[in-house]
């Protein structure tokens, strides 16, 4: 019986030069300009995949099983070295939890793993060590974003208060300690999507109602722009273009 060919999720790399597709048939990696396939993990290697995330333009790819016929559990993050020069990809790291993994974000020195009520931060990729963990309100979509900039290690995720964003500067937080929350009261209803620009200077968010998109300065927490896209409810999501966050919506 032929394998279904659906796409379960897709994600751009940190500079939007590539994107990877988590599919029922494995993983496909594409270059943006020119648009062409540049790598893959087939179904025999990884089964069906719920999520995938790549580190810049390196060979490292994080994969979470899911879909119709997974080979690996939804509670594990598997890091593959998609080796070039004719060598087969190999599994180099594995992180396993007690609950499903909802999102994975990477930067050159850290990997972020998001569960429904907790976010874990590990050093990466050599000899990973858990640096931080943060409790969150229910976050069933695994909402989280990580600034890729070398100058700012900013992490954003839904705050404990309904409609709020929590910002953490990982470079100013000592492992094993807690820091005062840096909170932005962004909306009155639950957060539906959020994102950081590449320098980490601006955070964008929208609520489940989907009528307002707000942009905030991550240093001062001041609201910079409020965009009203209409009065009808909509489901919003984000994509990147030219290094900036561009909000899109589907009614």
N, C-alpha and C positions, 0 to 999 in steps of 0.2 A: 504493500500500500504506500502510495506517494506521501511524503511528508508535507504538511501544510506550510505555506510560504509567507505567512503573515509577519509583519513587523510589530514587535511588542513595545519597543521604545527606541529612541535615538538620542545621541548627545554629541555636541561639538567638542573638540579639544580646546585647550586654554586660549589659543589665538585664532580660533575659528578657521584654521587652514585645512582641517580634516573633520570628519564626523564618523561615528561608528553606529551601526544598526544592530540592535539585539533582536534576533529573529527566531522563528520556530525551527529554522534550519541551521542555526549557529550564529556567527557574528560576521558582519561584513564591514570593512573599513574603507572609506572613500576620501580621496583628495578633492578639495573644493575647486581650485583653479589650476589646471584644467580638471573638470569633473571626470574622475576615473577611479576604479577600484584599485586599492593598493595593498590589500591583505585580507585574510579571512581565517576564522576558525570554523571548521565544518561540524556537521551534526555528530559525526562519529567521535570527535574530540570533546565537545562540550554539551551535546544535546541541544534542546531548546533553551533559549536564554531570555530572561526577563529584563536584565539591565546590563549595560556595558559602559565603561569609561576608559578613555585613553589618556596617557600622560604626554602632553605636548606632541611631538612627532617621534617619540621614542618607541621602542618595541614593547613597552609595558602596557598591558591591557587588563583592567579589572572586570570580572564577569560574575554575575549572580544568576543562578539557575531559575527557571520558571517556565511558564507556557504549558503546552500540551504534553510534551515528552522530555522533561528535564533529565539530565544525567547527574546533575549536582543539586544539592539542597538549596532552598531559598534562605536558609539561615547562614550560609557561608559566602564569603567573598574570595574568589580565586584570582590570583594575579598571574597572568601568563606572560612569558617572554616570547613575543611573536617574532622569532629569530629569522633573520634574512639569510642570504647566501645559500639558499637551498636546504637549510636545516629545518627540522620540524619544530613547531612551537613547543615549549615545555612549561609546566606548572612550577612556579618558583616560590610563591607565598600562598598561605591560606589563613583566613581569619574566620572563626566560627563563633556563633552566638546562640542564645536560647530562643530568640524570636526572629521573624523574617527581616531581612535587610531590605530597606525601602529606597535607599539612594547611596551612591558612592561619589565622592569628589576627591580629586587629587591635585597636588601641586608638586614642585620639584623636591620638597623635603617633608611632605606630610600627606597622609591619606585620611579622609573623613568618611565615617560609616554611620548611616542614619537608620535608627530603628523607630518604632512608633512613638516611644516616649523617652528616647535617649540618643545622644550623639556621642560617638567615640572619635578621638583624635589620636593617631599613631604617627611616630616618626617613620620615614619612608625614603627610599626603598630598602636600604641596607640594615639588617638586624632590627626590624621594627620593634618599638617599645611604646606602650600606651602612655600618652602624655596627659590627656585630659578626658573627662566625660562630663556631659551636661544633660541634666534632666530637662524635658520639655513637656508642654501640654500635648494632648493627642495630636499627632502629626501623621495622619494616615497616608498622605501623599509623599512623605519624606522630603518636605520642603527644606532646602538648605542651599546656600551658595558660598563659594570660597574664592577670595581674590587671588589671582595667580601672580600678582606683582611681586618682585623681589623686595620692594621697599615697604610693602604693607601686607601683613598676614591677617586679613580681616575675614571673619566668619559671620554669617547672618543666618538666623533661623527664627521660627515663630516664638514669641515670648510667652511667658506663663499667663499673662493677661490676654483675654480675647482681643484680637485685632492688633496686637503689638508685635514689634520686631525686636529681637535681641541681637546685639552686636558684640562680638568678642575679638579683641586684638590678641592673637595667639603669641605674638612676639613680646607682649608685655604681661603675659600671664605665666606664672611659674608652675611647672608640672607638680601635681599633687596638692595644689592649693586652690581655693575658691576666690573669685574676684567679684566685686560689686557689679551687678548687671548694668549694661549700657543699653537702655531700653528706649525705643521710639514708639509712641502711641499713634499708630498709623491709621487704623480704621476702627469702626464700631462693631463690625462683624468679623467672622473668622478670616484669616489670611488664606487666599487661594493660590497666590504665586508671589515670588519675590526673586530679586536678582541684584547683583552688584555690577558696576561697570568695571573695566579692566584695572584701572588704577586703584579701585576701592574707595573712591571719593564720594560716590553717589549710590544710594540704595533705592530701588524701585519696588513698589508693591501694589497689589490689588486685592480686594476682598472677594468673598464668594458671590456677592451681589453683582460684581463686575461692572459697575457704572463709573467708578473712579479709579484712576491710576495716579499714584503719588510718588514723587521723587524727593529724597531727603539727603541733606549733607551728612555724611557719616561722622564728621568731626564735631560739628555743632549741634547735630540732631534737628536743625531747622528744616522746615518744609520748603523746598525750592520751587516745585511746580506741581500743580494739580490739573490733571487732564480728565475731562468728563466726556465719555464716549457715547452717552445717550442715557435714556431712562429704562430701557428694557434690560432685564437681567441677561448676562452672558458669562460663558466660561472663558477665562483668560489664561494665556500661557505666554512664554517668552521665547524669542529667538534672537540671535546676535547677527549684526551686520556692520561691517566697517569698524569693529571694535567698540560698538555702543549697544546698549540694550534697546531693542525695539519691541514694544508691546503689540501683540496681536490678539484677536478675540474670535470666538466662534459663538454664534447665537445659540 
